[in-house]
Amino acid sequence: MTGFDSSEEDDANIRAAWVWQASSIYDGGEALLAQSAKHNVNRLYVSVDMNLKHEVYQSFIAKASNAGITVEALGGDPSWGVKGREGPMLALASWVSEYNASVGPEERFAALHLDVKPYVLPAWKDNPVPLIESWMNNMELLHERVEQESSLQVNVDLPFWLDSYTVAGHKTSEDTDNEPLSRWFMDRFDQITLLVYRDNAEGSNGIIRLIEQEMNWAQDRNVSITVGVNTKPMPGEEFTSFAGKGTARLEQVLSEVANSFANHASYAGTAVHDIVYWGQLDSSEPSKPETPGNETGIRGTYIWEASEVTDDGGEHILEFAKAQRINWLYVRLDLEQPYSSYRSFVKRAHAQGIQVHAMGGHPIWAKEENRPRIQRLVDYVKNYNAEAQPEERFEGIHLDIEPYTLPEWEANRDRLLTEWASNVAYFQEETKKDSHLETSVDLAVWLDIYELPGKDMSVSEFMIRTLDHVSLMAFRNKAEGSNGIAAVVKQEMEIADRLGKKLLVSVEMKENHEGAHISFHDVGAVEMERQLALLPDLIGEHAAYYGNVVHAYDYWVGAKP
């Protein structure tokens, strides 16, 4: 195996950072060393420019060594995993080996650090089998080159989710005959930097839970694991980064991870990507409470057919979610199904960074006589969560009621509105009894014109005030203009800002015959994305705006380009 000699330093004390800016050492690297000292860094992964004279690296590494900092030679490109494209990787290995052989002990790189990531290539999405095969073959060639030329140690960056693929290139859920790809790497490299880009330590989608399996595999193989986190801004995927959340939050999570794995022989320490973005975190910024709903950039959709996700189903939904960067699902439940029916889907969705909210509803749920239907859904979700493992639990309960489709809307609207509001208040109260489940409803944007009988507020304000968040059905296919999405949600955004509540903007992809301005069905998915991309500039000033949801999966997946 190729990896670190753990005797070099106390592995559990590694505190590393990636340095992709090769130019940062051109002038001797004083600023880089100062930044490293500020963050108590004792290991740097420094990008190598093979055109630089050896003296530049000799000087920098010697100064780093004197400061108690170990330096690894960093390099990588997704193409290095492609058949016939391994040349630059092998050349880098040879360069580092030759460099180390020509300089003194205090001027040497401690390891070659590889960040290859072929999984970002389109070919991986189309068919990962040949790409995984070539990646493995190229890594074997690297291993042979290193063994032949020197005793150079190698550190490999791997994403935590690589355990979901086997060495044959198939999903582990479908291939029980072959070992997971992560284990294959652990059998060949003694040091892995595991990329666990999440902004919380605890919970079903937290760092600790996500890597428990890898930590156990590593311990069985005497492999050291450094846990990598991210500080680079990730628009739309804020849960994968500490950007904008402050150094206090980062340090808190790193401490929680270290404490959790303190007795794990495989735990080597932590690494932060990267030194530049780390330096941009505002240490005075208070950390945000860690709930995925507290993130901007939500991209969600509705799953109306419970049968699509029960009994290990829903893989097509998760593949679509990955392609569309979906991180939020409202899933209608069939309450006749056993709890076990939903566990697999929710667990797999969480592993993909997706929040899952149980959904139910019907226009008649607005009537007081049908309150037991709401109670049944609340009880089902609470009991399900009580029996499920943390990674299998729903984050919230979402109601889609829409009583304005009932005859009573015209015949006895005041009574219907009163009963609807009463049922929603009951839903909120019952859900919050002995649970932290998030409550939400769908709300038509035009309901702000109706006053709630007996209350000095509109129906919209009552719903926003009562619940944790509301999904505004802003069914328009233009973002701008007097009747565009931004205009029709303006009043609700102002209300939610005042109340400190969260709003999602829901748009329609289902065919609609009420007017050409309602749905994106006729104009297609590309146009929908173009219009949604305008919203942050149009309504991003509102703290209440948390993202968008598309109604619904069945229509989105079959939408026109």
C-alpha positions as a printed NumPy array, in Angstrom:
array([[  0.   ,   0.   ,   0.   ],
       [  1.022,   3.59 ,  -0.585],
       [  0.419,   6.244,   2.029],
       [  1.8  ,   8.04 ,   5.031],
       [  4.251,   6.872,   7.614],
       [  2.096,   7.713,  10.62 ],
       [  5.179,   8.154,  12.753],
       [  5.838,  11.533,  11.102],
       [  3.377,  13.289,  13.38 ],
       [  0.467,  12.652,  15.661],
       [ -2.105,  11.838,  12.972],
       [ -5.086,  12.831,  15.102],
       [ -3.725,  16.398,  15.178],
       [ -3.726,  17.023,  11.418],
       [ -5.252,  20.409,  10.601],
       [ -4.784,  20.9  ,   6.894],
       [ -5.756,  23.239,   4.077],
       [ -5.731,  23.012,   0.296],
       [ -3.684,  25.685,  -1.495],
       [ -4.619,  25.686,  -5.185],
       [ -2.791,  28.925,  -5.913],
       [  0.69 ,  27.736,  -6.938],
       [  1.73 ,  31.386,  -7.168],
       [  1.282,  31.816,  -3.418],
       [  4.857,  30.644,  -2.816],
       [  6.541,  32.573,  -5.641],
       [  7.623,  35.336,  -3.263],
       [  8.648,  32.973,  -0.505],
       [  5.144,  32.235,   0.752],
       [  5.255,  34.529,   3.781],
       [  1.597,  35.524,   3.446],
       [  0.574,  31.895,   3.082],
       [  2.519,  30.913,   6.196],
       [  0.974,  33.796,   8.114],
       [ -2.507,  32.708,   7.052],
       [ -1.679,  29.14 ,   8.059],
       [ -0.506,  30.298,  11.477],
       [ -3.729,  32.274,  11.928],
       [ -5.766,  29.1  ,  11.447],
       [ -3.367,  26.802,  13.339],
       [ -2.714,  24.81 ,  10.184],
       [  0.01 ,  22.167,  10.421],
       [ -0.305,  20.626,   6.961],
       [ -0.649,  22.272,   3.553],
       [ -1.671,  20.672,   0.274],
       [  0.178,  23.019,  -2.104],
       [ -0.48 ,  22.981,  -5.867],
       [  2.747,  22.277,  -7.753],
       [  4.075,  24.21 , -10.735],
       [  6.679,  21.898, -12.26 ],
       [  8.199,  24.815, -14.165],
       [  9.383,  26.465, -10.974],
       [ 12.982,  26.078,  -9.915],
       [ 13.597,  23.646,  -7.107],
       [ 15.015,  26.446,  -5.006],
       [ 11.57 ,  28.053,  -4.678],
       [ 10.118,  24.925,  -3.113],
       [ 13.221,  24.268,  -1.046],
       [ 12.973,  27.692,   0.548],
       [  9.236,  27.519,   1.2  ],
       [  9.181,  23.977,   2.574],
       [ 12.145,  24.69 ,   4.845],
       [ 10.339,  27.722,   6.29 ],
       [  7.144,  25.721,   6.657],
       [  9.022,  22.937,   8.433],
       [ 10.493,  25.438,  10.864],
       [  6.938,  26.634,  11.567],
       [  5.758,  23.078,  12.233],
       [  3.917,  22.756,   8.933],
       [  4.16 ,  19.711,   6.671],
       [  3.76 ,  20.27 ,   2.916],
       [  2.239,  17.89 ,   0.377],
       [  2.559,  18.293,  -3.404],
       [ -0.979,  18.854,  -4.696],
       [ -2.17 ,  18.108,  -8.197],
       [ -5.229,  16.843,  -9.962],
       [ -7.603,  17.028, -12.866],
       [-10.772,  15.031, -13.666],
       [ -9.192,  13.895, -16.945],
       [ -6.513,  11.998, -15.021],
       [ -9.111,   9.301, -14.498],
       [ -9.673,   8.849, -18.25 ],
       [ -8.004,   6.051, -20.224],
       [ -4.863,   7.338, -21.919],
       [ -4.896,  10.615, -19.966],
       [ -2.788,   9.467, -17.006],
       [  0.412,  11.032, -18.385],
       [  0.316,  14.331, -16.436],
       [ -0.393,  12.468, -13.199],
       [  2.556,  10.109, -13.704],
       [  4.756,  13.053, -14.698],
       [  3.852,  14.858, -11.477],
       [  4.681,  11.757,  -9.438],
       [  8.073,  11.496, -11.146],
       [  8.768,  15.206, -10.663],
       [  8.008,  15.042,  -6.93 ],
       [ 10.088,  11.869,  -6.536],
       [ 13.053,  13.444,  -8.346],
       [ 12.702,  16.669,  -6.383],
       [ 12.636,  14.852,  -3.044],
       [ 15.707,  12.845,  -4.003],
       [ 17.672,  16.012,  -4.786],
       [ 16.997,  18.064,  -1.642],
       [ 17.549,  17.831,   2.105],
       [ 15.091,  16.168,   4.528],
       [ 13.639,  19.487,   5.732],
       [ 12.966,  20.589,   2.149],
       [ 11.009,  17.571,   0.959],
       [  7.331,  17.119,   0.229],
       [  5.757,  14.747,   2.735],
       [  3.5  ,  13.22 ,   0.096],
       [  1.967,  13.487,  -3.326],
       [ -1.632,  14.631,  -2.837],
       [ -4.035,  13.724,  -5.67 ],
       [ -7.387,  15.386,  -6.302],
       [ -8.646,  13.705,  -9.473],
       [-12.5  ,  13.713,  -9.351],
       [-13.452,  12.022, -12.638],
       [-17.014,  11.869, -11.326],
       [-17.538,  15.501, -12.368],
       [-17.154,  14.529, -16.046],
       [-20.324,  14.104, -18.15 ],
       [-19.254,  10.54 , -18.908],
       [-19.788,   9.575, -15.28 ],
       [-23.438,  10.566, -15.469],
       [-23.938,   8.856, -18.83 ],
       [-22.221,   5.59 , -17.906],
       [-19.762,   5.433, -14.998],
       [-18.612,   1.875, -15.701],
       [-15.792,   2.584, -18.2  ],
       [-14.702,   5.709, -16.338],
       [-14.424,   3.873, -13.027],
       [-12.451,   1.125, -14.753],
       [-10.017,   3.607, -16.301],
       [ -9.691,   5.546, -13.034],
       [ -8.744,   2.381, -11.206],
       [ -6.299,   1.381, -13.933],
       [ -4.662,   4.809, -13.879],
       [ -4.304,   4.67 , -10.11 ],
       [ -2.651,   1.248, -10.44 ],
       [ -0.202,   2.772, -12.932],
       [  0.524,   5.535, -10.455],
       [  1.087,   2.995,  -7.719],
       [  3.571,   1.122,  -9.916],
       [  5.394,   4.327, -10.868],
       [  5.777,   5.372,  -7.226],
       [  6.939,   1.932,  -6.162],
       [  9.54 ,   1.855,  -8.938],
       [ 10.963,   5.335,  -8.491],
       [ 10.845,   6.103,  -4.782],
       [  9.181,   5.636,  -1.449],
       [  6.946,   8.627,  -2.135],
       [  3.792,   8.621,  -0.035],
       [  0.431,   9.266,  -1.717],
       [ -2.685,  10.897,  -0.279],
       [ -5.918,  10.604,  -2.281],
       [ -9.021,  12.824,  -2.116],
       [-12.256,  10.807,  -2.265],
       [-15.895,  11.9  ,  -1.859],
       [-17.741,  10.261,   1.032],
       [-20.459,   8.938,  -1.305],
       [-18.047,   6.843,  -3.366],
       [-19.124,   3.868,  -1.268],
       [-22.36 ,   3.896,  -3.278],
       [-20.445,   2.533,  -6.313],
       [-18.704,  -0.799,  -6.706],
       [-15.434,  -1.517,  -8.5  ],
       [-17.549,  -2.787, -11.402],
       [-19.053,   0.691, -11.776],
       [-22.527,  -0.214, -10.556],
       [-24.523,   1.076,  -7.614],
       [-23.842,  -0.955,  -4.489],
       [-27.588,  -1.348,  -3.986],
       [-27.687,  -3.302,  -7.263],
       [-24.32 ,  -5.07 ,  -7.126],
       [-23.612,  -7.269,  -4.126],
       [-20.908,  -9.296,  -5.869],
       [-18.271,  -6.564,  -6.011],
       [-16.658,  -4.462,  -3.287],
       [-17.372,  -0.735,  -2.876],
       [-14.983,   1.561,  -4.709],
       [-14.007,   3.321,  -1.487],
       [-12.695,   0.065,  -0.041],
       [-10.687,  -0.587,  -3.187],
       [ -8.839,   2.692,  -2.639],
       [ -8.315,   1.913,   1.032],
       [ -6.672,  -1.378,   0.09 ],
       [ -4.081,   0.53 ,  -1.937],
       [ -3.528,   3.837,  -0.158],
       [ -2.821,   4.29 ,   3.529],
       [ -4.002,   7.905,   3.604],
       [ -7.366,   9.143,   2.347],
       [ -8.713,  12.668,   2.607],
       [-12.451,  12.09 ,   2.672],
       [-14.417,  14.976,   1.173],
       [-17.47 ,  15.322,   3.399],
       [-18.836,  18.649,   2.227],
       [-21.567,  19.299,   4.777],
       [-21.971,  22.214,   7.188],
       [-23.075,  20.249,  10.235],
       [-21.616,  17.389,  12.251],
       [-24.747,  15.822,  13.68 ],
       [-27.96 ,  14.512,  12.166],
       [-28.894,  12.163,   9.367],
       [-27.09 ,  14.291,   6.797],
       [-24.255,  15.369,   9.071],
       [-20.578,  14.552,   8.67 ],
       [-20.409,  12.004,  11.484],
       [-23.284,   9.885,  10.241],
       [-22.207,  10.053,   6.602],
       [-18.728,   8.602,   7.178],
       [-19.263,   6.051,   9.933],
       [-18.959,   3.184,   7.477],
       [-15.772,   4.519,   5.889],
       [-14.196,   5.085,   9.295],
       [-14.829,   1.467,  10.228],
       [-13.439,   0.185,   6.93 ],
       [-10.364,   2.355,   7.379],
       [ -9.814,   1.131,  10.916],
       [ -9.947,  -2.489,   9.742],
       [ -7.267,  -1.69 ,   7.131],
       [ -5.061,   0.561,   9.273],
       [ -5.789,   3.487,   6.961],
       [ -5.757,   7.108,   8.165],
       [ -8.714,   9.313,   7.295],
       [ -8.541,  13.104,   7.191],
       [-12.007,  14.652,   7.064],
       [-12.284,  17.414,   4.453],
       [-14.824,  20.253,   4.652],
       [-15.586,  23.169,   2.348],
       [-15.604,  26.961,   2.723],
       [-16.064,  27.847,  -0.948],
       [-19.44 ,  29.505,  -1.7  ],
       [-21.815,  26.987,  -3.293],
       [-24.913,  28.79 ,  -4.618],
       [-27.907,  26.491,  -4.5  ],
       [-26.009,  23.948,  -2.399],
       [-25.318,  25.992,   0.715],
       [-25.481,  22.921,   2.935],
       [-22.171,  21.781,   1.413],
       [-20.154,  24.795,   2.594],
       [-19.413,  27.015,   5.583],
       [-19.308,  30.097,   3.348],
       [-21.201,  32.933,   5.017],
       [-21.6  ,  30.996,   8.261],
       [-18.529,  32.229,  10.086],
       [-15.41 ,  30.661,  11.556],
       [-17.172,  30.018,  14.863],
       [-19.575,  27.645,  13.135],
       [-16.725,  25.957,  11.265],
       [-14.681,  25.456,  14.421],
       [-17.704,  24.138,  16.295],
       [-18.352,  21.47 ,  13.669],
       [-14.681,  20.481,  13.395],
       [-14.595,  20.087,  17.173],
       [-17.74 ,  17.926,  17.16 ],
       [-16.241,  15.691,  14.474],
       [-12.952,  15.361,  16.368],
       [-14.754,  14.502,  19.612],
       [-16.939,  11.928,  17.901],
       [-13.981,  10.066,  16.387],
       [-11.496,  10.675,  19.217],
       [-11.245,   6.955,  19.96 ],
       [-11.16 ,   5.927,  16.312],
       [ -7.667,   4.828,  15.285],
       [ -8.422,   5.714,  11.665],
       [ -9.218,   9.378,  12.413],
       [ -6.251,  11.579,  11.444],
       [ -7.719,  15.075,  11.617],
       [ -9.428,  17.627,   9.402],
       [ -8.717,  19.604,   6.24 ],
       [-10.385,  22.774,   4.957],
       [-10.977,  23.623,   1.306],
       [ -9.386,  25.98 ,   0.706],
       [ -7.009,  28.447,   2.359],
       [ -8.305,  31.452,   0.383],
       [-12.01 ,  30.916,   1.091],
       [-11.215,  29.995,   4.686],
       [ -9.577,  33.382,   5.073],
       [-12.731,  35.064,   3.78 ],
       [-14.947,  33.705,   6.555],
       [-16.021,  36.429,   8.92 ],
       [-15.015,  35.351,  12.414],
       [-17.436,  37.814,  13.951],
       [-20.446,  36.473,  12.082],
       [-22.729,  34.459,  14.37 ],
       [-23.301,  30.893,  13.314],
       [-26.744,  30.018,  12.046],
       [-28.89 ,  27.376,  13.693],
       [-28.302,  24.151,  11.832],
       [-31.476,  23.232,  10.075],
       [-31.505,  22.656,   6.333],
       [-34.564,  24.873,   6.121],
       [-32.35 ,  27.736,   7.25 ],
       [-30.492,  27.657,   3.971],
       [-31.143,  29.777,   0.939],
       [-31.088,  28.207,  -2.498],
       [-33.731,  25.519,  -1.895],
       [-34.698,  23.685,  -5.095],
       [-37.633,  21.393,  -4.547],
       [-40.5  ,  19.527,  -6.095],
       [-43.625,  17.536,  -5.209],
       [-43.989,  13.743,  -5.367],
       [-47.694,  12.974,  -5.558],
       [-47.579,   9.212,  -6.084],
       [-46.532,   7.511,  -2.861],
       [-46.034,   4.242,  -4.74 ],
       [-43.042,   5.792,  -6.531],
       [-40.985,   5.896,  -3.347],
       [-42.181,   2.902,  -1.323],
       [-40.388,  -0.42 ,  -0.869],
       [-36.925,   0.58 ,  -2.099],
       [-38.342,   2.496,  -5.055],
       [-37.696,   6.063,  -6.127],
       [-34.218,   5.672,  -7.599],
       [-35.422,   7.422, -10.773],
       [-36.571,  10.341,  -8.639],
       [-33.22 ,  10.593,  -6.878],
       [-31.348,  10.445, -10.171],
       [-33.531,  13.259, -11.479],
       [-32.998,  15.153,  -8.236],
       [-29.243,  14.855,  -8.594],
       [-29.338,  16.057, -12.195],
       [-31.565,  19.008, -11.277],
       [-29.748,  19.86 ,  -8.015],
       [-32.921,  19.257,  -6.01 ],
       [-32.447,  19.424,  -2.248],
       [-36.068,  19.498,  -1.032],
       [-38.999,  17.112,  -1.559],
       [-42.622,  17.14 ,  -0.522],
       [-43.682,  13.471,  -0.665],
       [-47.317,  12.439,  -0.353],
       [-47.755,   9.492,   1.982],
       [-50.068,   6.53 ,   1.644],
       [-50.997,   5.969,   5.278],
       [-52.075,   2.402,   4.558],
       [-48.454,   1.472,   3.95 ],
       [-46.248,   0.182,   6.785],
       [-43.575,   2.54 ,   8.103],
       [-40.868,   0.356,   6.582],
       [-42.087,   1.282,   3.097],
       [-40.58 ,   4.774,   3.254],
       [-37.337,   4.185,   5.126],
       [-35.113,   3.32 ,   2.184],
       [-36.154,   6.288,   0.06 ],
       [-35.825,   8.833,   2.855],
       [-32.41 ,   7.458,   3.821],
       [-31.133,   7.581,   0.236],
       [-32.533,  11.076,  -0.251],
       [-30.779,  12.305,   2.895],
       [-27.516,  10.762,   1.711],
       [-27.93 ,  12.94 ,  -1.382],
       [-28.43 ,  16.106,   0.665],
       [-32.207,  16.241,   0.224],
       [-34.732,  17.216,   2.888],
       [-37.908,  15.127,   2.772],
       [-41.228,  16.478,   4.066],
       [-44.243,  14.188,   4.39 ],
       [-47.209,  15.557,   2.469],
       [-50.958,  15.108,   2.598],
       [-54.081,  17.075,   1.943],
       [-57.367,  17.522,   0.139],
       [-59.762,  20.477,  -0.154],
       [-62.141,  18.847,   2.335],
       [-59.384,  18.945,   4.989],
       [-60.361,  22.593,   5.426],
       [-63.616,  21.52 ,   7.059],
       [-63.675,  21.011,  10.806],
       [-65.418,  17.653,  10.379],
       [-62.329,  16.352,   8.581],
       [-59.818,  17.418,  11.229],
       [-59.246,  13.727,  12.145],
       [-57.657,  13.27 ,   8.707],
       [-55.036,  15.855,   9.639],
       [-54.545,  14.187,  12.995],
       [-54.026,  10.824,  11.333],
       [-51.255,  12.196,   9.106],
       [-49.544,  13.922,  12.041],
       [-49.724,  10.771,  14.156],
       [-48.421,   8.623,  11.319],
       [-45.373,  10.81 ,  10.722],
       [-44.586,  11.143,  14.437],
       [-44.858,   7.395,  15.004],
       [-42.825,   6.7  ,  11.871],
       [-40.051,   9.03 ,  13.022],
       [-40.085,   7.448,  16.484],
       [-39.41 ,   4.022,  14.992],
       [-37.031,   5.127,  12.215],
       [-33.303,   5.66 ,  12.425],
       [-32.185,   9.331,  12.357],
       [-31.209,   9.164,   8.687],
       [-34.659,   7.762,   7.805],
       [-36.786,  10.481,   9.405],
       [-38.95 ,  13.134,   7.788],
       [-38.016,  16.756,   8.454],
       [-41.532,  18.098,   8.362],
       [-45.197,  17.774,   7.389],
       [-46.658,  19.698,   4.466],
       [-50.366,  20.202,   3.76 ],
       [-51.927,  20.944,   0.376],
       [-55.569,  21.803,   1.071],
       [-56.847,  24.494,  -1.385],
       [-60.482,  24.778,  -0.19 ],
       [-61.379,  27.335,  -2.852],
       [-62.159,  24.419,  -5.177],
       [-65.119,  23.432,  -2.953],
       [-68.706,  24.618,  -3.584],
       [-68.683,  26.186,  -0.112],
       [-66.13 ,  28.743,  -1.313],
       [-68.956,  30.568,  -3.053],
       [-71.846,  29.407,  -0.887],
       [-70.401,  30.008,   2.611],
       [-66.879,  31.375,   2.291],
       [-66.56 ,  32.953,   5.736],
       [-67.37 ,  29.704,   7.504],
       [-65.008,  27.74 ,   5.268],
       [-62.187,  30.221,   5.864],
       [-62.756,  30.113,   9.605],
       [-62.719,  26.309,   9.726],
       [-59.668,  26.156,   7.462],
       [-57.737,  28.545,   9.688],
       [-58.816,  26.618,  12.764],
       [-57.649,  23.331,  11.245],
       [-54.296,  24.816,  10.295],
       [-53.81 ,  26.154,  13.825],
       [-54.72 ,  22.706,  15.14 ],
       [-52.221,  21.116,  12.73 ],
       [-49.478,  23.429,  13.99 ],
       [-50.259,  22.757,  17.633],
       [-50.523,  18.976,  17.285],
       [-47.38 ,  18.695,  15.2  ],
       [-45.306,  20.697,  17.662],
       [-46.38 ,  18.563,  20.622],
       [-43.315,  16.439,  21.427],
       [-41.707,  16.959,  17.999],
       [-39.509,  19.401,  16.1  ],
       [-41.148,  18.636,  12.762],
       [-41.42 ,  21.628,  10.457],
       [-44.945,  22.649,   9.466],
       [-45.947,  24.109,   6.112],
       [-48.773,  24.528,   3.603],
       [-49.297,  25.498,  -0.009],
       [-50.858,  28.933,  -0.38 ],
       [-52.256,  30.653,  -3.453],
       [-50.748,  34.119,  -3.852],
       [-54.131,  35.767,  -4.395],
       [-55.417,  34.8  ,  -0.941],
       [-53.951,  38.035,   0.43 ],
       [-57.108,  39.818,  -0.793],
       [-59.288,  37.917,   1.698],
       [-59.614,  38.95 ,   5.319],
       [-59.894,  36.129,   7.821],
       [-63.277,  36.476,   9.585],
       [-62.864,  37.625,  13.154],
       [-59.166,  38.399,  12.676],
       [-57.508,  41.665,  11.822],
       [-55.368,  40.089,   9.119],
       [-55.545,  38.458,   5.728],
       [-55.725,  34.711,   5.175],
       [-52.158,  34.866,   3.846],
       [-50.799,  36.611,   6.938],
       [-52.53 ,  34.115,   9.224],
       [-50.958,  31.155,   7.413],
       [-47.493,  32.733,   7.319],
       [-47.746,  33.75 ,  10.985],
       [-48.954,  30.324,  12.148],
       [-46.623,  27.927,  10.315],
       [-42.868,  27.429,  10.006],
       [-42.88 ,  28.086,   6.28 ],
       [-45.295,  28.54 ,   3.41 ],
       [-44.955,  27.509,  -0.212],
       [-46.451,  30.305,  -2.3  ],
       [-48.161,  29.042,  -5.428],
       [-46.931,  31.844,  -7.663],
       [-48.13 ,  30.183, -10.841],
       [-46.753,  32.533, -13.448],
       [-44.247,  31.82 , -16.225],
       [-42.537,  35.209, -16.14 ],
       [-40.403,  36.475, -13.282],
       [-40.687,  40.15 , -14.192],
       [-43.579,  42.47 , -14.965],
       [-46.647,  43.652, -13.093],
       [-48.145,  40.153, -13.145],
       [-44.877,  38.254, -12.885],
       [-43.692,  35.999, -10.099],
       [-41.795,  38.707,  -8.237],
       [-44.79 ,  41.062,  -8.296],
       [-47.387,  38.537,  -7.129],
       [-45.321,  37.411,  -4.115],
       [-44.282,  40.905,  -3.029],
       [-46.929,  41.384,  -0.336],
       [-46.335,  37.932,   1.177],
       [-42.567,  38.525,   1.22 ],
       [-43.079,  41.767,   3.126],
       [-45.34 ,  40.018,   5.643],
       [-42.899,  37.149,   6.138],
       [-39.963,  39.565,   6.51 ],
       [-41.86 ,  41.359,   9.256],
       [-42.708,  38.094,  11.01 ],
       [-39.31 ,  36.454,  10.517],
       [-40.822,  33.543,   8.575],
       [-39.69 ,  31.565,   5.522],
       [-41.297,  31.425,   2.105],
       [-40.702,  29.187,  -0.894],
       [-41.858,  30.198,  -4.355],
       [-43.71 ,  27.437,  -6.182],
       [-44.116,  27.466,  -9.957],
       [-46.237,  25.29 , -12.244],
       [-45.074,  22.856, -14.926],
       [-48.41 ,  21.054, -15.332],
       [-50.431,  21.879, -18.437],
       [-52.949,  24.592, -17.611],
       [-55.863,  25.937, -19.652],
       [-56.655,  28.976, -17.509],
       [-54.25 ,  31.23 , -19.364],
       [-50.947,  31.2  , -21.234],
       [-49.249,  33.047, -18.359],
       [-49.804,  30.361, -15.693],
       [-47.56 ,  27.389, -16.472],
       [-44.142,  26.645, -17.925],
       [-45.628,  23.594, -19.664],
       [-45.674,  25.166, -23.119],
       [-42.386,  27.087, -22.88 ],
       [-40.315,  24.306, -21.327],
       [-37.757,  23.617, -18.629],
       [-34.966,  25.788, -20.016],
       [-37.196,  28.841, -19.97 ],
       [-38.339,  27.976, -16.461],
       [-34.736,  27.879, -15.27 ],
       [-34.064,  31.196, -16.985],
       [-36.996,  32.837, -15.204],
       [-36.176,  31.291, -11.822],
       [-32.602,  32.526, -12.175],
       [-33.963,  36.084, -12.221],
       [-35.675,  35.786,  -8.849],
       [-32.637,  36.256,  -6.575],
       [-32.082,  39.682,  -8.112],
       [-35.775,  40.549,  -8.037],
       [-36.731,  39.357,  -4.554],
       [-33.415,  38.349,  -2.972],
       [-33.553,  41.439,  -0.756],
       [-36.271,  39.693,   1.235],
       [-34.852,  37.6  ,   4.081],
       [-37.985,  35.452,   3.837],
       [-37.106,  34.151,   0.355],
       [-35.587,  30.694,   0.737],
       [-35.831,  29.184,  -2.732],
       [-38.134,  27.601,  -5.267],
       [-40.193,  24.465,  -5.755],
       [-41.604,  23.114,  -9.008],
       [-45.036,  21.553,  -9.27 ],
       [-44.552,  18.708,  -9.766],
       [-42.024,  15.938, -10.403],
       [-44.298,  14.054, -12.817],
       [-44.602,  17.106, -15.07 ],
       [-41.039,  18.374, -14.644],
       [-39.415,  15.07 , -15.565],
       [-41.369,  14.997, -18.827],
       [-41.139,  18.708, -19.587],
       [-40.125,  20.172, -22.896],
       [-36.457,  21.232, -23.034]])
